[in-house]
């Protein structure tokens, strides 16, 4: 390996790997299949949640098994947890809940000022209805609620609110022009139906 040519000039002189580096046979340190934590050899065990389980219940079960295992270890060995998905997931779900709540309040306030209280109530009630329908559909189709699907729901809710505002505004305009409610619904639905 040390005789591998790296460069050859016009005069035929060859620069080899051994000319620019020290080449020797040695063990990889640390080995590729060994983990070192705080300069001590370690063993890493990863546990993955099974599909359809709640992460908080699963995490409690894993922690109980780990505690039981830790009691059986010799005194010179210890168990250290590096990452707990439960805290992250709970934080993300709380953030989602707070964002949805603040968004609904903000949307309701803006709609109250711009479209009136009846339209604000209608559009604001669309939010939880659509969200519950989407989550129920995901559950029925046996899809898990992942971070990407949550982001997709947030984007879709924004589109739903926009569409609801357009429909309610068009309904108000048709009623103001003298159409009765049934005719206004028919005209608006026919106009915006895709």
The 8 nearest C-alpha neighbors of each residue, nearest first, counted from 0:
[[1, 2, 3, 22, 16, 17, 23, 4],
 [0, 2, 17, 16, 3, 22, 15, 21],
 [1, 3, 0, 15, 16, 4, 17, 18],
 [4, 2, 15, 1, 16, 0, 5, 17],
 [5, 3, 15, 14, 6, 2, 16, 13],
 [4, 6, 15, 14, 16, 3, 7, 13],
 [5, 7, 14, 13, 4, 8, 15, 12],
 [6, 8, 13, 12, 11, 14, 9, 5],
 [7, 9, 11, 10, 12, 6, 13, 14],
 [10, 8, 11, 7, 12, 13, 6, 14],
 [11, 9, 8, 12, 7, 13, 6, 14],
 [12, 10, 9, 8, 7, 13, 6, 14],
 [11, 13, 7, 8, 10, 14, 9, 6],
 [14, 12, 7, 6, 15, 11, 4, 8],
 [13, 15, 6, 5, 4, 7, 18, 12],
 [14, 16, 4, 5, 18, 17, 3, 2],
 [15, 17, 1, 18, 3, 19, 20, 2],
 [18, 16, 1, 20, 15, 19, 21, 22],
 [19, 17, 15, 16, 20, 14, 21, 1],
 [18, 20, 17, 16, 21, 15, 14, 5],
 [21, 19, 17, 16, 18, 22, 1, 15],
 [20, 22, 17, 23, 19, 18, 16, 1],
 [21, 23, 1, 20, 17, 24, 0, 16],
 [24, 22, 25, 21, 1, 0, 20, 17],
 [23, 25, 22, 26, 27, 0, 21, 1],
 [26, 24, 23, 27, 28, 22, 30, 29],
 [25, 27, 28, 24, 30, 29, 23, 31],
 [26, 28, 30, 29, 25, 31, 24, 32],
 [29, 27, 30, 26, 31, 25, 33, 35],
 [28, 30, 27, 31, 33, 35, 34, 32],
 [29, 31, 27, 28, 33, 32, 26, 34],
 [32, 30, 33, 29, 27, 28, 34, 26],
 [31, 33, 30, 34, 29, 42, 27, 35],
 [34, 32, 30, 31, 29, 35, 40, 41],
 [35, 33, 41, 40, 42, 36, 32, 43],
 [34, 36, 40, 39, 41, 38, 37, 33],
 [35, 37, 39, 38, 41, 40, 34, 42],
 [38, 36, 39, 35, 40, 41, 34, 79],
 [39, 37, 36, 35, 40, 41, 34, 29],
 [40, 38, 36, 35, 37, 41, 34, 42],
 [41, 39, 35, 34, 36, 38, 33, 42],
 [42, 40, 34, 35, 36, 39, 43, 33],
 [41, 43, 34, 44, 40, 33, 35, 36],
 [44, 42, 45, 41, 34, 33, 81, 79],
 [43, 45, 42, 46, 80, 41, 47, 78],
 [44, 46, 43, 47, 82, 81, 80, 42],
 [45, 47, 44, 48, 61, 49, 58, 43],
 [48, 46, 49, 45, 50, 57, 58, 84],
 [47, 49, 50, 46, 57, 52, 54, 58],
 [48, 50, 52, 51, 47, 57, 53, 54],
 [51, 49, 52, 48, 143, 53, 47, 142],
 [50, 52, 49, 53, 143, 141, 48, 142],
 [53, 51, 50, 49, 54, 57, 48, 56],
 [54, 52, 56, 55, 57, 51, 48, 58],
 [53, 55, 57, 56, 58, 85, 52, 48],
 [54, 56, 58, 57, 53, 85, 59, 89],
 [57, 55, 59, 58, 54, 53, 60, 52],
 [56, 58, 54, 60, 55, 59, 53, 61],
 [57, 59, 61, 55, 60, 56, 54, 62],
 [60, 58, 62, 56, 57, 61, 55, 63],
 [61, 59, 63, 57, 58, 62, 64, 56],
 [62, 60, 58, 64, 63, 59, 65, 57],
 [61, 63, 65, 59, 64, 60, 58, 66],
 [64, 62, 60, 66, 61, 65, 67, 59],
 [63, 65, 67, 61, 62, 66, 68, 60],
 [64, 66, 68, 62, 67, 63, 69, 61],
 [67, 65, 69, 63, 68, 64, 62, 70],
 [66, 68, 64, 70, 65, 69, 63, 71],
 [69, 67, 65, 71, 66, 70, 64, 72],
 [68, 70, 66, 72, 71, 67, 65, 78],
 [71, 69, 67, 68, 72, 66, 73, 65],
 [70, 72, 68, 69, 73, 67, 66, 74],
 [73, 71, 69, 70, 76, 74, 68, 77],
 [74, 72, 75, 76, 71, 77, 70, 69],
 [73, 75, 76, 72, 77, 71, 70, 69],
 [74, 76, 73, 77, 72, 78, 69, 71],
 [77, 75, 74, 73, 72, 78, 69, 41],
 [76, 78, 79, 75, 69, 72, 74, 73],
 [77, 79, 69, 80, 76, 65, 66, 68],
 [80, 78, 81, 77, 82, 43, 69, 65],
 [79, 81, 82, 78, 83, 65, 43, 62],
 [82, 80, 79, 83, 43, 78, 45, 84],
 [83, 81, 80, 84, 85, 86, 87, 79],
 [82, 84, 85, 86, 81, 87, 80, 58],
 [83, 85, 87, 86, 88, 82, 54, 58],
 [86, 84, 88, 83, 87, 55, 89, 54],
 [85, 87, 89, 88, 84, 90, 83, 91],
 [86, 88, 90, 84, 85, 89, 91, 83],
 [89, 87, 91, 85, 90, 86, 84, 92],
 [90, 88, 92, 86, 91, 87, 85, 93],
 [89, 91, 87, 93, 88, 92, 86, 94],
 [92, 90, 94, 88, 93, 89, 95, 87],
 [93, 91, 95, 89, 94, 90, 88, 96],
 [94, 92, 96, 90, 95, 91, 89, 97],
 [93, 95, 91, 97, 92, 96, 98, 90],
 [94, 96, 92, 98, 93, 97, 99, 91],
 [95, 97, 93, 99, 94, 98, 100, 92],
 [96, 98, 100, 94, 99, 95, 101, 93],
 [99, 97, 95, 101, 100, 96, 102, 94],
 [98, 100, 102, 96, 97, 101, 103, 95],
 [99, 101, 97, 103, 102, 98, 96, 104],
 [102, 100, 104, 98, 103, 99, 97, 105],
 [101, 103, 99, 105, 100, 104, 98, 106],
 [102, 104, 106, 100, 105, 101, 107, 99],
 [103, 105, 107, 101, 102, 106, 108, 100],
 [104, 106, 102, 108, 107, 103, 101, 109],
 [105, 107, 103, 109, 108, 104, 102, 110],
 [108, 106, 110, 104, 105, 119, 109, 123],
 [109, 107, 111, 105, 110, 106, 104, 112],
 [110, 108, 106, 112, 111, 107, 113, 105],
 [111, 109, 119, 113, 107, 114, 112, 108],
 [110, 112, 115, 108, 116, 119, 109, 113],
 [111, 113, 109, 110, 115, 114, 108, 116],
 [112, 114, 110, 111, 115, 109, 119, 108],
 [115, 113, 110, 111, 118, 112, 119, 116],
 [116, 114, 111, 118, 117, 112, 113, 119],
 [115, 117, 119, 111, 118, 120, 114, 110],
 [118, 116, 120, 119, 115, 121, 114, 111],
 [117, 119, 121, 120, 116, 115, 114, 122],
 [118, 120, 110, 116, 111, 122, 117, 107],
 [119, 121, 123, 117, 118, 122, 124, 116],
 [122, 120, 118, 124, 119, 123, 117, 125],
 [121, 123, 125, 119, 124, 120, 163, 118],
 [122, 124, 120, 125, 121, 126, 107, 119],
 [125, 123, 121, 126, 122, 120, 127, 128],
 [124, 126, 128, 122, 123, 127, 129, 121],
 [127, 125, 129, 124, 128, 123, 130, 156],
 [128, 126, 130, 129, 125, 131, 124, 123],
 [127, 129, 125, 131, 126, 130, 132, 124],
 [130, 128, 132, 126, 127, 131, 125, 133],
 [129, 131, 127, 133, 132, 128, 126, 134],
 [132, 130, 134, 128, 133, 129, 127, 135],
 [131, 133, 129, 135, 130, 134, 136, 128],
 [132, 134, 136, 130, 131, 135, 129, 137],
 [133, 135, 137, 131, 136, 132, 138, 130],
 [136, 134, 138, 132, 137, 133, 131, 139],
 [135, 137, 139, 133, 138, 134, 132, 140],
 [138, 136, 134, 142, 140, 135, 139, 141],
 [137, 139, 141, 135, 136, 140, 142, 134],
 [140, 138, 136, 141, 137, 135, 142, 134],
 [139, 141, 137, 138, 142, 136, 135, 143],
 [142, 140, 138, 139, 137, 143, 51, 136],
 [143, 141, 137, 140, 138, 144, 139, 136],
 [142, 144, 145, 141, 137, 138, 51, 50],
 [143, 145, 148, 142, 149, 146, 137, 134],
 [146, 144, 148, 147, 143, 149, 150, 142],
 [145, 147, 149, 148, 150, 144, 91, 151],
 [148, 146, 150, 149, 145, 151, 144, 152],
 [147, 149, 151, 145, 150, 146, 144, 152],
 [148, 150, 152, 146, 151, 147, 145, 153],
 [151, 149, 153, 147, 152, 148, 146, 154],
 [150, 152, 148, 154, 149, 153, 155, 147],
 [153, 151, 155, 149, 150, 154, 156, 148],
 [152, 154, 150, 156, 151, 155, 149, 157],
 [155, 153, 151, 157, 156, 152, 150, 158],
 [154, 156, 152, 158, 157, 153, 151, 159],
 [157, 155, 159, 153, 158, 154, 152, 160],
 [156, 158, 160, 154, 155, 159, 161, 153],
 [157, 159, 161, 155, 156, 160, 162, 154],
 [158, 160, 156, 162, 161, 157, 163, 155],
 [159, 161, 163, 157, 158, 162, 156, 164],
 [162, 160, 158, 164, 159, 163, 157, 165],
 [163, 161, 159, 165, 164, 160, 158, 166],
 [162, 164, 160, 166, 165, 161, 122, 159],
 [163, 165, 161, 167, 162, 166, 168, 160],
 [164, 166, 162, 168, 163, 167, 169, 161],
 [167, 165, 169, 163, 168, 164, 170, 162],
 [168, 166, 170, 164, 169, 165, 163, 171],
 [167, 169, 171, 165, 170, 166, 164, 172],
 [168, 170, 172, 166, 171, 167, 165, 173],
 [171, 169, 167, 173, 168, 172, 183, 166],
 [170, 172, 168, 174, 169, 173, 175, 167],
 [171, 173, 169, 175, 170, 174, 168, 176],
 [174, 172, 176, 170, 175, 183, 171, 178],
 [173, 175, 178, 177, 171, 176, 172, 179],
 [174, 176, 172, 177, 173, 171, 178, 170],
 [177, 175, 173, 174, 178, 172, 171, 179],
 [176, 178, 174, 175, 179, 173, 172, 183],
 [179, 177, 174, 183, 173, 182, 176, 180],
 [178, 180, 182, 181, 183, 174, 177, 173],
 [179, 181, 183, 182, 184, 178, 174, 170],
 [182, 180, 184, 183, 179, 185, 178, 186],
 [181, 183, 185, 184, 179, 180, 178, 186],
 [182, 184, 180, 186, 181, 185, 173, 178],
 [185, 183, 181, 187, 182, 186, 188, 180],
 [184, 186, 182, 188, 183, 187, 189, 181],
 [185, 187, 183, 189, 184, 188, 190, 182],
 [188, 186, 190, 184, 189, 185, 183, 191],
 [187, 189, 185, 191, 190, 192, 186, 184],
 [188, 190, 186, 192, 187, 191, 185, 184],
 [189, 191, 187, 188, 192, 186, 185, 193],
 [192, 190, 188, 189, 187, 193, 166, 186],
 [193, 191, 189, 188, 190, 187, 186, 185],
 [192, 191, 190, 189, 188, 187, 162, 166]]
